[in-house]
Amino acid sequence: VTSRSLRAELARIVGEDGLRDRRDSRWGEDASAAHGVRGAPDAVVAPARAEQVAEVVAYCYRRGLAVIPRGGGTGYAGGCVPIDGGVVLALERLAAVRSLEPERWRMCVEAGATTGQVRRLARENGLLFAPDPGAAEQSQIGGNIATNAGGPHAFKYGSTGRWVTGLEVVLAPGELVRVGGPVRKDVAGYDLRSLLVGSEGTLGVITAAWLRLEPAPEAELPVLAFYPDTESGARAILDVLAAGVPAAALEFLDAGALAAGGGSLPDGAPPGAGFLVVAEADGSVGEAARVRDELVEALGAGALAMRAPADRAGARALWRWRDGVSLAVSAQRGGKLSEDVAVPVERLADAVIGTVQIGARHGLEACSWGHAGDGNVHATLMLDPADADQRRRAEAAAADLLGMAVSLGGTISGEHGLGAIKRGQLRRQWSEAAVAAHRSIKRALDPKGLLNPGKKEP
Ligand SMILES: Cc1cc2nc3c(=O)[nH]c(=O)nc-3n(C[C@H](O)[C@H](O)[C@H](O)COP(=O)(O)OP(=O)(O)OC[C@H]3O[C@@H](n4cnc5c(N)ncnc54)[C@H](O)[C@@H]3O)c2cc1C
């Protein structure tokens, strides 16, 4: 099909106002642009109704065209990038709140609602939607589900999938189906809902989700603890776990990340600090205060200094700062290449130290930060994106980072997914038989291989 006839045929499904300009460069990239993953779509459509999504998928399936679902484009794996062309299916117009039942702790939203919208709506009704990946104003619920996104509070509350009780999804060759719903328990069939969670647009297009909410905690009390080095900081994390403290979040920054972001930290970092732990206690006012005291005790042993924001505004300022760490690290050299490996928590120090060593071996400055309680390390190589040699060395170093994660008993991706960037890498950590099962599932649900081809490939 020519580009013009493709546009005309898609316009018949979504209307002229559902077509987007395919030459706009944003459709060809996501937040992983530093990896050099780019594409050019043959067409971009933004359906306004779930039925139109089904029709677009059916049309593409008939014509043998690739369909690339796109949420907010904040992914770090190139998942929504049309690497070999195809039809980008943007969910941005499918953003209605279909139902909100605060007294029953649940809502049903369309895939294009932003994470921030959903979190605010829950809050305004006294409820919590806990998943908080760091680009909440741009990322969409559909994208969060398709990547099973985590974030700081996944330590206590789990990743996005734990908050999903049902999905409306378009399966090949263009069928709108529903798995699960408002019901909180459902073991009738195979757990297709879980299979779609984290499937990165390769098994179906999510059009809506039923979300489980919880009463919002009354109080959230962060605690900061600074340590001289990685070993003492990582030991403190293990002490928190061993003491059985139910922290809501347990984050860390190593020396390099602290050097990059510490300047904008409210009240700065004390001299000699080489590792920061940001923990949070939450719950009722009494419970949060009790957990905070337990955190102070467990984190205190090897700490250089400890701090606790005095009020809610201070706590909010702290988390805003935490959201900006990634950008502060990028600003050091103009760019970065970041992996999101996860290791068993007792190997955290090895992963953090190993990251710096791998960077040094490739002549690059490296640092890490991330979700310490989950052993999830944003292992990062700092680079000048205009320097091709640095980019090449960073790619080689990134491969070593993945190898390190697996050798420490961990995973090559704790929360961003494989997308295009890590395609072909699953066999680093899975056996041939497990990889074959992965492939069989893809073939069963997408026999023509047209749903986000080339992504999440084992
Ligand atoms: C500053 C920053 C901080 C971040 N911090 C975190 C963090 O702490 N934790 C974390 O987990 N992630 C984090 N991320 C990554 C990103 O925000 C998450 O992965 C997010 O969930 C992606 O959502 P999105 O809507 O932008 O998806 P996109 O980037 O648009 O797409 C991601 C993948 O999901 C697929 N997809 C999107 N929508 C649908 C749909 N409706 N149906 C089927 N497939 C779909 C796409 O095809 C693609 O494979 C961060 C990103 C940035 C830029």
The ligand as an SDF file (V2000), in Angstrom:
LIG
                    3D

 53 58  0  0  0  0  0  0  0  0999 V2000
   12.4780   10.0880   33.8750 C   0  0  0  0  0  0  0  0  0  0  0  0
   11.9920    8.6660   33.7910 C   0  0  0  0  0  0  0  0  0  0  0  0
   11.9410    7.8920   34.9590 C   0  0  0  0  0  0  0  0  0  0  0  0
   11.4630    6.5690   34.9070 C   0  0  0  0  0  0  0  0  0  0  0  0
   11.3850    5.8520   36.0720 N   0  0  0  0  0  0  0  0  0  0  0  0
   10.9010    4.5930   36.0370 C   0  0  0  0  0  0  0  0  0  0  0  0
   10.7780    3.8230   37.2390 C   0  0  0  0  0  0  0  0  0  0  0  0
   11.1190    4.2610   38.3240 O   0  0  0  0  0  0  0  0  0  0  0  0
   10.2680    2.5650   37.1310 N   0  0  0  0  0  0  0  0  0  0  0  0
    9.8890    2.0310   35.9240 C   0  0  0  0  0  0  0  0  0  0  0  0
    9.4330    0.8900   35.8860 O   0  0  0  0  0  0  0  0  0  0  0  0
   10.0020    2.7330   34.7840 N   0  0  0  0  0  0  0  0  0  0  0  0
   10.4940    3.9870   34.8130 C   0  0  0  0  0  0  0  0  0  0  0  0
   10.6110    4.7120   33.6420 N   0  0  0  0  0  0  0  0  0  0  0  0
   10.2720    4.0840   32.3580 C   0  0  0  0  0  0  0  0  0  0  0  0
    8.8340    4.4000   31.8900 C   0  0  0  0  0  0  0  0  0  0  0  0
    8.2910    5.4890   32.4920 O   0  0  0  0  0  0  0  0  0  0  0  0
    7.9410    3.2450   32.1850 C   0  0  0  0  0  0  0  0  0  0  0  0
    8.4180    2.1190   31.5470 O   0  0  0  0  0  0  0  0  0  0  0  0
    6.4940    3.5090   31.7180 C   0  0  0  0  0  0  0  0  0  0  0  0
    5.6870    2.5620   32.3160 O   0  0  0  0  0  0  0  0  0  0  0  0
    6.2990    3.4920   30.2090 C   0  0  0  0  0  0  0  0  0  0  0  0
    4.9880    3.9590   29.9360 O   0  0  0  0  0  0  0  0  0  0  0  0
    4.6290    4.6930   28.5760 P   0  0  0  0  0  0  0  0  0  0  0  0
    3.1720    4.9410   28.5650 O   0  0  0  0  0  0  0  0  0  0  0  0
    5.4900    5.8830   28.3660 O   0  0  0  0  0  0  0  0  0  0  0  0
    4.9830    3.5340   27.5460 O   0  0  0  0  0  0  0  0  0  0  0  0
    5.7120    3.6000   26.1280 P   0  0  0  0  0  0  0  0  0  0  0  0
    7.1210    4.0390   26.2800 O   0  0  0  0  0  0  0  0  0  0  0  0
    4.8830    4.3380   25.1610 O   0  0  0  0  0  0  0  0  0  0  0  0
    5.6920    2.0420   25.7480 O   0  0  0  0  0  0  0  0  0  0  0  0
    6.3770    1.1020   26.5170 C   0  0  0  0  0  0  0  0  0  0  0  0
    6.0500   -0.3060   25.9930 C   0  0  0  0  0  0  0  0  0  0  0  0
    4.6890   -0.6190   26.2690 O   0  0  0  0  0  0  0  0  0  0  0  0
    3.9760   -0.8620   25.0560 C   0  0  0  0  0  0  0  0  0  0  0  0
    2.6530   -0.2460   25.2290 N   0  0  0  0  0  0  0  0  0  0  0  0
    2.3640    1.0390   25.5710 C   0  0  0  0  0  0  0  0  0  0  0  0
    1.0300    1.1920   25.6760 N   0  0  0  0  0  0  0  0  0  0  0  0
    0.4680   -0.0150   25.4090 C   0  0  0  0  0  0  0  0  0  0  0  0
   -0.8720   -0.5060   25.3590 C   0  0  0  0  0  0  0  0  0  0  0  0
   -1.9140    0.2930   25.6230 N   0  0  0  0  0  0  0  0  0  0  0  0
   -1.0840   -1.8010   25.0380 N   0  0  0  0  0  0  0  0  0  0  0  0
   -0.0350   -2.6290   24.7640 C   0  0  0  0  0  0  0  0  0  0  0  0
    1.2430   -2.2250   24.8040 N   0  0  0  0  0  0  0  0  0  0  0  0
    1.4910   -0.9350   25.1150 C   0  0  0  0  0  0  0  0  0  0  0  0
    4.8060   -0.2570   23.9510 C   0  0  0  0  0  0  0  0  0  0  0  0
    4.6100   -0.9340   22.7330 O   0  0  0  0  0  0  0  0  0  0  0  0
    6.2110   -0.4550   24.4980 C   0  0  0  0  0  0  0  0  0  0  0  0
    6.6600   -1.7550   24.2250 O   0  0  0  0  0  0  0  0  0  0  0  0
   11.0710    6.0220   33.6660 C   0  0  0  0  0  0  0  0  0  0  0  0
   11.1230    6.8070   32.5090 C   0  0  0  0  0  0  0  0  0  0  0  0
   11.5810    8.1080   32.5490 C   0  0  0  0  0  0  0  0  0  0  0  0
   11.6170    8.9100   31.2700 C   0  0  0  0  0  0  0  0  0  0  0  0
  1  2  1  0
  2  3  1  0
  2 52  2  0
  3  4  2  0
  4  5  1  0
  4 50  1  0
  5  6  2  0
  6  7  1  0
  6 13  1  0
  7  8  2  0
  7  9  1  0
  9 10  1  0
 10 11  2  0
 10 12  1  0
 12 13  2  0
 13 14  1  0
 14 15  1  0
 14 50  1  0
 15 16  1  0
 16 17  1  0
 16 18  1  0
 18 19  1  0
 18 20  1  0
 20 21  1  0
 20 22  1  0
 22 23  1  0
 23 24  1  0
 24 25  2  0
 24 26  1  0
 24 27  1  0
 27 28  1  0
 28 29  2  0
 28 30  1  0
 28 31  1  0
 31 32  1  0
 32 33  1  0
 33 34  1  0
 33 48  1  0
 34 35  1  0
 35 36  1  0
 35 46  1  0
 36 37  1  0
 36 45  1  0
 37 38  2  0
 38 39  1  0
 39 40  1  0
 39 45  2  0
 40 41  1  0
 40 42  2  0
 42 43  1  0
 43 44  2  0
 44 45  1  0
 46 47  1  0
 46 48  1  0
 48 49  1  0
 50 51  2  0
 51 52  1  0
 52 53  1  0
M  END
$$$$
